[in-house]
């Protein structure tokens, strides 16, 4: 396994703290780490609400990256509550495609950390609607 993926996993795991914030909001059951093209790591956690105002961990990490002045993603890893990794949802994929329309197909996604399986976003999202 690549050292960067191990670092991304550990960094995402460090912020994964499932907690109830109020009777309407929970956070942290899923966490994510995004490696920018500059080599900096950004994290995020999912925030679940009783309405549709929540956000996925991957988008939260991407928004942290954007807030810090960066806009190019190299790698994405998300950890589910059981410690496994998987593919981003459609909304997260759409954000990455819109953020990097000319380069999104090259973003590397950790599909299965245990086996080291990765896919490029272009394999998960081969044809963009635009």
Residue pairs with C-beta under 8 A, 6 or more apart in sequence:
1 113
1 116
2 116
4 35
4 75
5 75
5 77
5 110
5 113
5 116
5 118
7 41
8 33
8 35
8 41
8 75
8 77
8 110
9 33
9 77
9 79
9 85
9 110
9 113
11 33
11 41
11 43
12 31
12 32
12 33
12 43
12 57
12 77
12 78
12 79
13 31
13 79
13 83
14 43
15 28
15 31
15 43
15 44
15 45
16 28
16 29
16 30
16 31
16 45
16 79
17 28
17 45
18 26
18 27
18 28
18 29
18 81
19 26
19 27
19 28
20 26
21 27
24 49
24 50
25 47
25 48
25 49
25 50
26 47
26 48
27 45
27 46
27 47
27 48
28 45
28 46
29 45
29 46
29 48
29 80
29 81
30 45
30 46
30 56
30 57
30 78
30 79
30 80
30 81
31 43
31 44
31 45
31 46
31 57
31 78
31 79
32 43
32 44
32 45
32 56
32 57
32 58
32 60
32 61
32 76
32 77
32 78
32 79
33 41
33 42
33 43
33 61
33 76
33 77
34 41
34 42
34 43
34 44
34 58
34 61
34 62
34 64
34 65
34 73
34 75
34 76
34 77
35 41
35 73
35 74
35 75
35 76
36 42
36 65
36 70
36 72
36 73
36 74
37 70
37 72
37 73
37 74
38 70
38 72
39 74
40 65
40 68
40 70
42 61
42 62
42 64
42 65
42 68
42 70
43 61
43 64
44 55
44 57
44 58
44 59
44 60
44 61
44 62
44 63
44 64
45 57
45 60
46 54
46 55
46 56
46 57
46 60
47 54
47 55
47 60
48 54
55 63
56 78
56 88
56 89
56 91
56 92
57 78
57 79
58 76
58 78
58 88
58 89
58 92
59 91
59 92
59 95
61 76
62 73
62 92
62 95
62 96
62 99
65 71
65 73
66 99
71 99
71 100
72 100
72 103
73 96
73 99
73 100
73 107
74 107
74 108
75 107
75 108
75 109
75 110
76 88
76 96
76 107
76 108
76 109
76 110
76 121
77 85
77 109
77 110
77 113
78 85
78 86
78 88
78 110
79 85
79 113
80 86
84 112
84 113
84 114
85 110
85 111
85 112
85 113
86 111
86 112
87 109
87 111
87 119
87 124
88 96
88 109
88 124
93 121
93 124
93 125
96 104
96 107
96 121
97 104
97 121
97 125
97 128
100 107
101 128
101 130
104 121
104 122
104 125
104 128
105 120
105 121
105 122
105 126
106 120
106 121
106 122
107 120
107 121
107 122
108 118
108 119
108 120
108 121
109 118
109 119
109 120
109 121
109 124
110 117
110 118
111 117
111 118
111 119
